[in-house]
Amino acid sequence: MKKFRKVRLVSFDYGQRHKTEIQAAKRIAKKLDLPHQTLRLPILSELTRNALTDNTVKIKTRKNKLPTTFVDGRNALFLTVAAIYAKQKGISDIVTGVCQTDYSGYPDCRQDFIKSIQKTLSLAMEYPFKIHTPLMFLSKAQSIGLMEKLGGLELLKYTHTCYEGTSPACGKCPACKLRLKGFKEYGIDDLIYYR
């Protein structure tokens, strides 16, 4: 919001078990008085088997393999759909919160992937897209610090991270552990509740 004159928010409903993240996005959009749209992409749950779209798959990390929470093609599809949405509205700048510093090993959260898809989308639509990744090289603690610096720390109490989709959050899944670690390293208590 400090960098761009107009901001529009987009969320994706892809059949995830943690749909509460969509409600969290709506609450934050309302607090910031920004337009928000949820785009439905149910095809991901039809094409892939993973712990985020299939409740029968356990959430776990695996040695030398991607975690069960990795959804094949998710960020590629999200950014493609976001680019289509953006172009229709005359928008060139897309901002995403992917991060390769503090992440679960997802290949579609790396800078190389973002550079590649930015070029691909620009070529595919003959449109000058720029994908911004302000969190790419920040730890979770540094991201929390950035929120405080920008005056948005209070907004973190409306966010949802838990892969289980529970409220209060489970505190045990990889996303919750990473979030709790970030708050601990930053030296403040998390603003959401845990079981």
C-alpha positions as CSV (number, residue, x, y, z in Angstrom):
1,M,0.0,0.0,0.0
2,K,3.0,2.3,0.5
3,K,4.4,1.4,-2.9
4,F,1.3,1.4,-5.1
5,R,-1.4,4.0,-5.7
6,K,-4.2,1.3,-5.9
7,V,-4.2,-2.2,-4.4
8,R,-6.6,-5.0,-5.1
9,L,-6.5,-8.3,-3.1
10,V,-7.1,-11.8,-4.5
11,S,-7.5,-15.0,-2.6
12,F,-7.8,-18.5,-4.0
13,D,-10.3,-21.2,-3.0
14,Y,-8.7,-24.4,-4.2
15,G,-10.5,-26.9,-1.9
16,Q,-7.9,-26.4,0.9
17,R,-8.7,-27.7,4.3
18,H,-7.6,-24.4,5.8
19,K,-10.3,-22.3,4.1
20,T,-10.3,-20.1,7.2
21,E,-7.4,-18.3,5.5
22,I,-9.9,-16.9,3.0
23,Q,-12.1,-15.5,5.8
24,A,-8.9,-14.0,7.3
25,A,-8.1,-12.3,4.0
26,K,-11.6,-10.9,3.8
27,R,-11.4,-9.5,7.3
28,I,-8.0,-7.8,6.6
29,A,-9.3,-6.4,3.3
30,K,-12.3,-4.9,5.1
31,K,-10.0,-3.4,7.8
32,L,-7.8,-1.8,5.1
33,D,-10.8,-0.8,3.0
34,L,-9.4,-2.6,0.0
35,P,-11.3,-4.5,-2.7
36,H,-11.0,-8.3,-2.3
37,Q,-12.1,-11.1,-4.6
38,T,-11.9,-14.9,-4.0
39,L,-11.3,-16.9,-7.2
40,R,-12.3,-20.6,-7.2
41,L,-9.9,-23.1,-8.5
42,P,-11.3,-26.5,-7.5
43,I,-9.4,-28.3,-10.2
44,L,-6.3,-28.5,-8.0
45,S,-8.1,-30.8,-5.5
46,E,-9.2,-32.9,-8.5
47,L,-5.7,-33.2,-10.0
48,T,-3.5,-33.7,-7.0
49,R,-3.3,-35.7,-3.8
50,N,-1.8,-33.8,-0.9
51,A,-2.5,-33.0,2.7
52,L,-3.9,-29.5,2.0
53,T,-6.8,-30.7,-0.3
54,D,-7.3,-34.3,1.0
55,N,-8.1,-34.8,4.7
56,T,-7.0,-38.4,4.5
57,V,-3.4,-37.4,3.8
58,K,-1.4,-36.7,7.0
59,I,0.4,-33.5,7.3
60,K,4.1,-34.4,7.5
61,T,7.6,-33.6,6.4
62,R,9.6,-36.3,4.6
63,K,13.3,-36.9,4.2
64,N,14.5,-36.2,0.7
65,K,11.0,-35.6,-0.6
66,L,8.6,-32.7,-0.7
67,P,6.3,-32.4,2.4
68,T,2.8,-33.8,2.0
69,T,1.5,-30.2,2.1
70,F,3.1,-29.4,-1.3
71,V,0.4,-28.9,-3.9
72,D,1.8,-29.5,-7.4
73,G,1.4,-26.4,-9.6
74,R,-0.3,-24.3,-7.0
75,N,1.8,-21.1,-7.2
76,A,2.1,-21.5,-11.0
77,L,-1.7,-21.6,-11.3
78,F,-2.2,-18.9,-8.7
79,L,0.2,-16.5,-10.5
80,T,-1.2,-17.3,-13.9
81,V,-4.8,-16.6,-12.8
82,A,-3.6,-13.5,-10.9
83,A,-1.9,-12.3,-14.1
84,I,-5.1,-12.9,-16.2
85,Y,-7.1,-11.0,-13.5
86,A,-4.5,-8.2,-13.4
87,K,-4.3,-7.7,-17.2
88,Q,-8.1,-7.3,-17.4
89,K,-7.8,-4.4,-15.0
90,G,-4.8,-2.8,-16.6
91,I,-2.5,-3.9,-13.7
92,S,1.1,-4.9,-14.4
93,D,2.4,-5.3,-10.8
94,I,1.6,-8.6,-8.9
95,V,2.7,-9.0,-5.3
96,T,3.0,-12.4,-3.7
97,G,4.2,-13.5,-0.2
98,V,6.4,-16.4,-1.3
99,C,9.6,-16.8,0.6
100,Q,12.6,-19.1,0.1
101,T,14.4,-18.2,3.3
102,D,12.0,-19.7,5.9
103,Y,9.9,-22.1,3.9
104,S,8.9,-25.8,3.7
105,G,11.1,-26.7,0.7
106,Y,8.4,-25.8,-1.9
107,P,10.1,-25.4,-5.3
108,D,7.5,-22.8,-6.4
109,C,8.5,-20.4,-3.6
110,R,12.0,-19.9,-5.0
111,Q,13.3,-16.7,-6.7
112,D,14.3,-18.7,-9.8
113,F,10.7,-19.9,-10.3
114,I,9.3,-16.4,-9.8
115,K,11.7,-14.9,-12.4
116,S,10.8,-17.7,-14.8
117,I,7.0,-17.4,-14.5
118,Q,7.2,-13.6,-14.7
119,K,9.0,-13.9,-18.1
120,T,6.6,-16.7,-19.2
121,L,3.4,-14.8,-18.3
122,S,4.7,-11.6,-20.0
123,L,5.5,-13.5,-23.1
124,A,2.3,-15.5,-23.0
125,M,0.1,-12.4,-22.8
126,E,2.4,-9.8,-24.4
127,Y,2.0,-7.7,-21.3
128,P,4.7,-6.3,-19.0
129,F,4.1,-8.2,-15.7
130,K,6.3,-7.5,-12.7
131,I,6.0,-10.0,-9.9
132,H,7.1,-8.5,-6.5
133,T,8.2,-10.8,-3.7
134,P,8.9,-8.5,-0.7
135,L,9.3,-11.5,1.7
136,M,11.5,-13.7,-0.5
137,F,14.7,-13.3,1.5
138,L,13.3,-12.5,4.9
139,S,13.0,-14.9,7.8
140,K,9.6,-15.1,9.6
141,A,11.0,-12.9,12.3
142,Q,12.1,-10.4,9.8
143,S,8.7,-10.4,8.2
144,I,7.1,-9.7,11.6
145,G,9.6,-6.8,12.0
146,L,8.6,-5.5,8.6
147,M,4.9,-5.6,9.6
148,E,5.8,-3.6,12.7
149,K,7.9,-1.1,10.7
150,L,5.0,-0.5,8.3
151,G,2.5,-0.1,11.1
152,G,0.6,-3.3,10.3
153,L,1.6,-5.6,13.3
154,E,-2.0,-5.5,14.6
155,L,-3.2,-7.1,11.3
156,L,-1.3,-10.3,12.2
157,K,-3.9,-11.1,14.7
158,Y,-6.4,-11.6,11.9
159,T,-4.2,-13.9,9.8
160,H,-4.4,-17.6,9.6
161,T,-1.5,-19.9,9.1
162,C,-2.5,-23.4,10.5
163,Y,-2.6,-26.1,7.8
164,E,-5.2,-28.0,9.8
165,G,-7.6,-25.0,9.4
166,T,-8.5,-25.0,13.0
167,S,-9.2,-22.0,15.2
168,P,-7.5,-21.8,17.6
169,A,-4.6,-23.0,15.5
170,C,-3.1,-26.4,16.1
171,G,0.4,-25.2,17.1
172,K,1.8,-28.5,15.8
173,C,1.7,-28.5,12.0
174,P,4.8,-27.2,10.0
175,A,3.1,-23.8,9.3
176,C,2.3,-23.2,12.9
177,K,5.8,-24.2,14.1
178,L,7.4,-21.9,11.6
179,R,5.1,-19.0,12.7
180,L,5.7,-19.6,16.4
181,K,9.5,-19.8,15.8
182,G,9.3,-16.4,14.0
183,F,7.5,-14.7,16.8
184,K,9.8,-16.2,19.3
185,E,12.9,-15.0,17.4
186,Y,11.4,-11.6,17.0
187,G,10.8,-11.5,20.8
188,I,7.1,-11.0,21.0
189,D,4.1,-13.3,21.6
190,D,2.0,-14.4,18.6
191,L,-1.2,-12.5,18.3
192,I,-3.4,-15.5,17.5
193,Y,-4.6,-18.3,19.8
194,Y,-3.4,-21.9,19.8
195,R,-4.9,-25.0,21.2
